[in-house]
Every structure is written in structure tokens, then in C-alpha cells.
Amino acid sequence: MEGGRVTPRLIVLSVDGMHPDFYRGAKGVDVKIPNILSLVESGASADAVESVYPSTTYPAHATLVTGVPPRLHGIYSHLASLDPTDATRPWHWFAQALDVPALWTAARARGLKTAAISWPVSAGAPIDYNMPEIWDPKSANPHEDFQTVARHSTPGLYEELFKALGSTLGRVKPDHLRCEAALYLLKRRRPDLLLVHFVEYDYQSHSRGPRSRAALKALEDTDVEIGRLREASGDGDPVNFVVLSDHGFVSVEKEVAPLVVLAEEGLFGKHGTRKPELQRLGAVQAGGSFALYWLEEPSAEDGRALHRAVERLRKTGAIAEVVGRSKLEALAADPDAELMLDAAPGYCFSDRFRGPVVQKTATDHGTHGNLPSRAGLEASFIIAGPGVAPKKNLGRINLTDVAPTLVGCLGLPADILAGESAPLQLA
């Protein structure tokens, strides 16, 4: 496809957690993102993108590349383990967990060259140049666990990038390093499809709050990286340039620990005098939501104990809604969950087995994972390129609309993915 190119290249940059308020100019938001705003002016953008449930990074990124919700693609949470007593649970790093074709598979099948830098759920994917997001769960700092990344990257790619960029490893922020790797691939490998995941805004929003100066500064820094990539992509070939996100953020002040109540109701055992022991109930904490699973058929008393625990949690005021099986089905969420607790405004969930049920949060000041209809959790979508009308407002769209639109940008058949959404009208 190098000579006489007709179909534009496609560059997709995910800014984890970025809310559309930032590029829609919401009052009270003082953030300098000239490169993102330039893309809005020159292309099409959404007022809001409704995410999936839970509105977390891994299920949402799987939807971004498949066009279907979690119930169909099979990535129901960030964690690949339902055991809350395990302090080092693996995440859904591996693409083999996807139950439907992804954008990279469709592109490569049609002879397009693909590349990805730190994209969630991409380890082991059929991507020509792939450096996935993955780490040892025992690692003290996942962003510095380069050896695990090396083992799961395209053979020889990590060594090649290390030779070119090794002096910066561990010395620069993750987004800058990811941008450097992407710039290298753009220059040396010229992929038809490039996916990059930026994480610094998400990290600062969790630890400091989504509108904190630290979080806004992180977004400004990521905007600089976006500008560098956009400049590098202007090499004569037509390019569709996309900046999007997976979810937004809400501020929190208190955390609630369902496991404390569940353990008190006898749904977890004790190993010795301290360590809780898994019995029949699994759980996954996702910030704004908390999923519960029966790992084996519960007894009548187990069912009563769960009911008592949920009622006790309701009375704290920390639970906005208990999402049952019928609503989970309507949301196309996890088919295996018995129920999911959705946090009330100002609250997030914790994995703690000890301490008070509700306390002031010590670590998180921003969260996501709640029902995607919660105000503040909207994701972003911006695209500029050939055939895209400038200053076009796409209104409110769904996360499932993104993948078929990207398929169209690559000139691939509309039915090549499993989703039923139509591409967005960009002209």
C-alpha cells in the first residue's frame, strides 16, 4: 500500500479518562490543549460518548476495537480473576480473551500493516508491531516493568526500541515514552493502523482528582505528545487522525468497603487469624462499581447472607443502585455477575477486608466504573482527516459507534466486525 496510496493511514490515540468538557470549553476548566482543539476545529467531534458498564479502561478499550459491548466481546472488567483475597490478581492483558474479531485482525487480514503501543487487551494479538500494556502484578511500579513488556512484544521489537530509546526508560513519564515509541514506528515502519494508549491524565485524576492542577497539567503534557504525533504524520500520505477516550471521571471523597460487610456476614472464611479465605463468593472492585459472583451454587443461607450484606451497605448511603441481572442484561454487561453495586456520588469502592465500612478516601480522589449514564463519565471522540467536515458536531454517540467508524476510515467492509452499529457520518 506504500505506492499510490488511496486509503488514508489511521492513527488512534486514546487519552485515558478524558472528558469532552475539556474540548467543549466548559466553564471553570482552565486547561491548555491547543493540539486537541485544533483537531476539533479541523474535524468532527462528539459532545459526549456514552461508555460501557463498568465504565473502566479494559472493557471500554475492548469495545473501541470491536464495536460491541462487554457481554459480546467477553472483557467484563479490568481483572481476569474473581478472587478478592488474592493481592496480585492478573488483568485482562491478553487479546485471546476477546470473543469477537478486533480492528487489528480485520486490518491485517486485508493486508494492512498494524502497530500498537500499550493498548489494553492486546498482548499476543496479531499485530505486526506490538508493544502491549502488560506487567507483573507483583511489580511495585507497573510503568517500570519493562521486562514483562519485552517478553510479550513482537519478537525483536522491544530490543529495537530499547536500542533507540533505552536512555529514556524510567526517566520520563509513560506518555512521553509511548509517544517516542510511536514516533519511531511511524518513521521506520509506516503502519496503516497505529493505536496508542496514553495514561498520565487517568493516573493523576485518580490520585489528585479529575480537575486538579496535577491532572490538568498531565492532560496538557499529553496534548504536547499528540501534537508531536500529528506533526510527524504529515509526511505526504493522507491520514485520519483520531483522539478519543474510554470514559470520564467523577470526584470522590469517601470509600466504601463491601468486603468488610460480606466477611462479617460469613461469606468469606479466615485462613488462620488474619488472612481472608475465598469460599463461594467472588468479587471485582471497579472504582465506581462492585461486582459480585457466585463461584458455585449458593445455599439458601448464603443467599440470605448476601441480602443482609447488601441491605447493610445500602443503609450507609454509599450505594446509589443495586444493579441486578435484568438490568445487567439490558446494559450488555457481565452475564456471570449476580449483581453489581453502583456507588453513590462522592463515593468509590475499596478492596479492603478490614477497617470501617466507610471512611474518607486516602488514595483516590477521582474514579470511574459507575453506570455510563452518570454525569461526568462521558468519553471523548475527535477525528480529522480527508473527507471529514471541519467543525462537525457529532452530538452524543455510543462507544460502540467508534469501531465501525474506524473500519470505514481504513476502507474495510462495514460487516468485517461483529457489531451492528453503522459508521458515523463524518462528511
C-alpha positions in Angstrom: 0.0 0.0 0.0 3.1 2.3 0.1 2.8 3.5 -3.5 -0.2 5.3 -4.9 -2.0 5.2 -1.6 -5.7 5.7 -1.8 -6.9 4.8 1.7 -5.5 7.1 4.4 -3.5 5.8 7.3 -5.3 5.7 10.6 -3.7 6.9 13.9 -5.8 6.4 17.0 -4.7 8.0 20.3 -6.6 7.1 23.5 -6.3 9.7 26.3 -7.5 7.6 29.2 -10.2 9.3 31.1 -10.5 12.5 29.1 -14.0 14.1 29.3 -15.4 16.1 26.4 -15.7 19.2 28.6 -12.1 19.8 28.0 -12.5 20.4 24.3 -16.0 21.8 24.5 -14.8 24.7 26.6 -16.7 24.1 29.8 -16.7 27.0 32.3 -14.2 26.8 35.1 -11.8 24.4 33.2 -8.5 26.2 32.7 -6.5 23.8 30.5 -4.3 24.5 27.6 -4.7 21.8 24.9 -4.1 23.6 21.6 -3.4 20.5 19.6 -6.7 18.8 20.6 -8.6 22.0 20.0 -7.0 22.3 16.5 -8.3 18.8 15.7 -11.8 19.8 16.8 -11.7 22.8 14.5 -10.4 20.9 11.5 -12.6 17.8 12.0 -15.6 16.2 13.6 -16.1 15.7 17.4 -18.7 14.4 19.8 -20.4 16.3 22.6 -20.3 13.1 24.6 -19.6 9.3 24.1 -21.6 7.0 26.4 -19.2 4.3 27.7 -19.9 0.7 28.7 -20.6 -0.9 32.1 -18.5 -0.9 34.0 -17.1 2.3 32.6 -13.5 1.2 33.1 -10.4 1.1 30.8 -10.2 -2.5 29.8 -13.9 -3.3 28.9 -14.1 0.1 27.2 -10.9 -0.3 25.1 -12.1 -3.8 24.0 -15.3 -2.1 22.8 -13.3 0.6 21.0 -11.7 -2.0 18.8 -14.5 -4.5 18.4 -17.7 -2.3 18.2 -19.6 -4.5 20.7 -20.3 -4.2 24.5 -18.7 -6.4 27.2 -21.4 -9.1 27.0 -20.3 -9.8 23.5 -16.6 -9.2 23.5 -16.0 -11.0 26.8 -13.9 -8.4 28.7 -16.2 -7.7 31.7 -13.7 -5.9 33.9 -10.0 -5.0 34.2 -9.3 -8.0 36.3 -9.0 -11.6 35.0 -9.6 -13.1 38.4 -12.7 -13.1 40.6 -10.8 -13.8 43.9 -10.6 -10.7 46.1 -8.4 -12.4 48.6 -5.5 -12.5 46.0 -3.4 -9.3 46.3 -1.7 -9.9 42.9 -4.6 -10.6 40.5 -3.8 -10.6 36.8 -5.5 -8.2 34.5 -7.2 -8.9 31.1 -4.0 -8.2 29.2 -4.3 -10.9 26.5 -6.2 -10.5 23.2 -7.1 -14.2 23.2 -9.8 -13.3 25.8 -11.7 -11.4 23.1 -14.7 -13.4 21.8 -15.1 -11.4 18.6 -12.7 -10.0 15.9 -10.8 -6.8 16.7 -9.9 -3.9 14.4 -6.3 -5.1 14.1 -7.4 -8.6 12.9 -9.6 -7.1 10.3 -6.9 -4.7 9.1 -4.2 -7.3 8.9 -6.4 -9.8 7.1 -6.8 -7.2 4.3 -3.0 -6.7 4.0 -2.7 -3.6 6.1 0.3 -3.0 8.4 -0.7 -2.7 12.0 1.1 -1.3 15.2 0.1 -0.7 18.8 1.8 0.9 21.8 0.5 -0.1 25.2 -3.1 -0.7 24.0 -5.2 -2.6 26.6 -6.1 -6.3 25.9 -3.6 -6.5 23.1 -0.9 -8.9 24.4 -0.5 -11.7 21.9 -2.7 -10.0 19.3 -2.0 -10.5 15.6 -0.4 -7.0 15.3 2.7 -6.5 13.2 4.5 -4.2 15.6 3.0 -4.7 19.1 4.3 -3.5 22.5 1.3 -4.2 24.7 0.2 -2.9 28.0 1.2 -5.6 30.5 3.1 -6.0 33.7 3.8 -8.5 36.5 1.0 -8.0 39.1 3.7 -8.3 41.8 5.6 -5.3 40.4 5.8 -2.2 42.6 5.6 0.1 39.6 3.8 -1.3 36.5 5.1 1.5 34.4 8.7 0.4 35.0 8.2 -3.3 34.4 9.8 -3.3 31.0 10.9 -6.9 31.1 7.3 -8.2 31.1 6.5 -5.9 28.2 9.6 -7.1 26.4 8.5 -10.8 26.7 5.1 -10.1 25.2 6.1 -7.7 22.4 6.6 -8.6 18.8 9.8 -10.6 18.7 12.8 -8.2 18.3 10.7 -5.1 18.6 11.4 -4.3 22.2 15.1 -4.7 21.6 14.9 -2.5 18.6 13.1 0.2 20.5 15.4 -0.2 23.5 18.4 0.5 21.3 16.7 3.7 20.0 15.1 4.9 23.2 16.7 3.0 26.1 18.4 6.1 27.6 14.9 7.4 28.4 13.5 4.3 30.1 12.5 5.0 33.7 13.5 8.7 33.3 10.5 10.1 31.5 6.7 9.9 32.1 4.9 7.0 30.5 3.1 9.1 27.9 6.3 10.6 26.6 7.9 7.2 26.3 4.8 5.8 24.5 4.9 8.8 22.1 8.6 8.2 21.4 7.9 4.6 20.6 5.0 5.6 18.3 7.1 8.2 16.5 9.8 5.6 15.9 7.2 3.2 14.4 5.7 5.9 12.3 9.1 6.8 10.8 10.6 3.3 10.5 7.6 1.1 9.9 4.9 3.4 8.5 1.9 1.4 9.7 -1.5 1.7 8.1 -3.1 1.5 11.6 -1.4 2.8 14.7 -3.0 2.6 18.2 -1.5 4.3 21.2 -2.8 4.5 24.8 -1.9 7.5 27.0 -2.4 7.1 30.8 -1.0 10.1 32.7 -4.2 12.0 32.9 -6.1 8.9 34.3 -3.3 8.4 36.9 -3.4 11.9 38.1 -7.2 12.1 38.1 -7.4 9.0 40.4 -4.7 10.3 42.8 -5.4 14.0 42.8 -8.9 14.5 41.3 -10.1 14.9 37.7 -10.0 18.8 37.8 -6.9 19.1 40.0 -4.0 21.1 38.7 -1.9 17.9 38.5 -4.5 16.2 36.3 -4.9 19.2 34.1 -1.1 19.5 33.8 -0.9 15.9 32.8 -3.6 16.5 30.1 -1.6 19.5 28.8 1.5 17.3 28.6 -0.3 14.6 26.7 -1.6 17.3 24.3 2.0 18.1 23.5 2.6 14.4 22.6 -0.5 14.5 20.4 1.0 17.5 18.6 4.3 15.7 18.0 2.5 12.7 16.6 0.3 14.8 14.4 3.2 16.7 13.0 5.1 13.5 12.3 2.1 12.1 10.5 2.1 14.9 7.9 4.6 13.2 5.6 2.6 13.5 2.4 0.3 10.4 2.9 -3.3 11.1 3.8 -4.0 10.4 7.4 -7.2 10.1 9.6 -6.1 11.3 13.0 -8.3 10.3 16.0 -8.2 11.3 19.6 -10.6 9.6 21.9 -11.1 8.2 25.4 -12.7 5.3 27.2 -14.6 7.1 30.0 -14.7 10.2 32.0 -14.3 10.8 35.7 -16.2 11.8 38.9 -14.7 13.2 42.1 -14.9 11.2 45.3 -14.2 11.9 49.0 -15.2 8.6 50.7 -14.6 5.0 50.1 -16.8 2.0 51.0 -15.5 -1.5 51.6 -18.2 -4.1 50.8 -15.8 -6.9 51.6 -15.8 -5.9 55.3 -19.6 -6.4 55.5 -19.5 -9.6 53.3 -16.9 -11.1 55.5 -18.8 -10.2 58.7 -21.8 -12.0 57.2 -19.8 -15.2 56.8 -19.3 -15.1 53.0 -15.5 -15.4 53.3 -13.6 -17.7 55.6 -10.4 -17.0 57.6 -7.1 -18.5 57.0 -5.6 -18.6 60.4 -6.4 -15.4 62.4 -5.9 -12.7 59.8 -6.0 -13.6 56.1 -9.5 -13.9 54.5 -10.2 -17.0 52.5 -12.2 -17.4 49.3 -15.3 -19.6 49.6 -18.2 -19.3 47.2 -18.4 -15.6 46.5 -16.2 -13.8 44.0 -15.9 -10.0 43.7 -14.3 -7.4 41.4 -13.9 -3.8 42.5 -14.0 -1.3 39.7 -13.9 2.1 41.4 -17.5 3.3 40.9 -18.9 -0.2 40.8 -18.5 -3.5 42.6 -19.5 -6.8 41.0 -20.4 -10.0 43.0 -20.3 -13.6 41.7 -21.4 -16.9 43.0 -18.5 -19.2 42.2 -20.6 -22.3 43.0 -24.3 -22.8 43.7 -25.1 -20.9 46.9 -27.0 -22.3 49.8 -30.2 -20.7 51.0 -28.3 -19.2 53.9 -25.6 -17.9 51.5 -28.4 -16.1 49.6 -29.8 -14.6 52.9 -26.3 -13.5 54.0 -25.7 -11.7 50.7 -29.1 -10.0 51.0 -28.3 -8.9 54.6 -24.9 -7.6 53.4 -26.4 -5.6 50.6 -29.0 -4.0 52.9 -26.3 -3.0 55.4 -24.4 -1.4 52.6 -27.5 0.4 51.3 -28.0 1.9 54.8 -24.6 3.6 54.7 -25.8 5.9 51.9 -22.8 4.8 49.8 -24.8 2.8 47.3 -26.8 4.6 44.5 -28.2 1.4 43.0 -28.1 -2.3 43.2 -27.9 -3.4 39.5 -29.5 -6.8 39.1 -29.3 -9.4 36.4 -32.1 -7.9 34.3 -30.5 -4.5 34.1 -27.1 -6.0 33.6 -28.5 -7.8 30.6 -30.1 -4.6 29.2 -26.7 -2.9 29.6 -25.0 -5.8 27.8 -22.7 -6.2 30.8 -21.2 -9.2 32.6 -23.6 -12.2 32.2 -22.0 -14.0 35.1 -22.4 -11.3 37.8 -25.1 -12.0 40.4 -25.3 -8.2 40.9 -23.3 -5.0 40.8 -23.3 -2.3 43.3 -23.1 1.2 41.9 -21.5 3.9 44.1 -23.4 7.0 45.2 -22.0 10.4 44.2 -18.9 11.2 46.2 -18.1 7.5 47.0 -15.8 4.9 45.5 -15.3 1.2 46.3 -12.3 -0.4 48.1 -10.9 -3.9 48.2 -10.3 -3.7 52.0 -11.3 -6.5 54.2 -10.5 -4.5 57.4 -11.3 -1.2 58.9 -14.5 0.8 58.9 -17.1 0.1 56.1 -17.0 3.8 55.1 -14.1 6.1 55.5 -12.5 9.2 54.0 -10.5 8.1 51.0 -6.8 8.1 51.4 -5.7 7.4 47.9 -8.4 8.0 45.3 -9.9 11.5 44.7 -11.4 10.6 41.3 -13.0 7.5 39.9 -15.0 5.9 37.1 -16.6 2.5 36.7 -20.2 3.6 37.5 -23.1 3.3 35.2 -22.2 5.1 32.0 -25.3 7.3 32.3 -23.7 9.0 35.3 -22.9 12.7 34.5 -19.1 13.2 34.2 -18.4 9.7 32.9 -18.8 10.6 29.2 -15.9 9.7 26.9 -14.5 11.7 24.0 -14.2 11.3 20.3 -12.4 13.6 17.7 -11.4 12.8 14.2 -9.7 14.9 11.5 -8.7 13.9 8.0 -9.6 13.6 4.4 -13.4 13.6 3.9 -14.1 14.8 7.4 -16.1 18.0 7.6 -14.4 20.7 9.7 -16.2 21.8 12.9 -18.7 19.0 12.6 -20.6 18.2 15.7 -21.5 14.5 16.1 -23.7 15.1 19.1 -24.0 12.3 21.7 -22.8 8.9 20.4 -22.1 5.5 21.9 -18.8 3.8 22.4 -19.9 1.0 20.1 -20.1 3.6 17.2 -16.3 4.1 17.2 -15.0 0.8 15.8 -17.3 0.7 12.7 -16.2 4.3 12.0 -12.6 3.3 12.2 -13.2 0.4 9.9 -14.7 2.8 7.4 -11.6 5.0 7.7 -9.4 2.1 6.7 -11.6 1.3 3.7 -12.6 -2.1 5.1 -16.1 -3.7 4.6 -18.7 -2.5 7.2 -19.5 -6.0 8.2 -16.0 -7.1 9.0 -16.6 -6.7 12.7 -19.3 -8.3 14.8 -21.1 -5.1 15.8 -24.3 -3.8 14.3 -23.6 0.0 14.7 -23.2 2.0 11.5 -20.2 4.3 10.9 -20.6 7.9 12.0 -21.4 10.4 9.2 -18.2 12.4 9.1 -18.7 14.5 5.9 
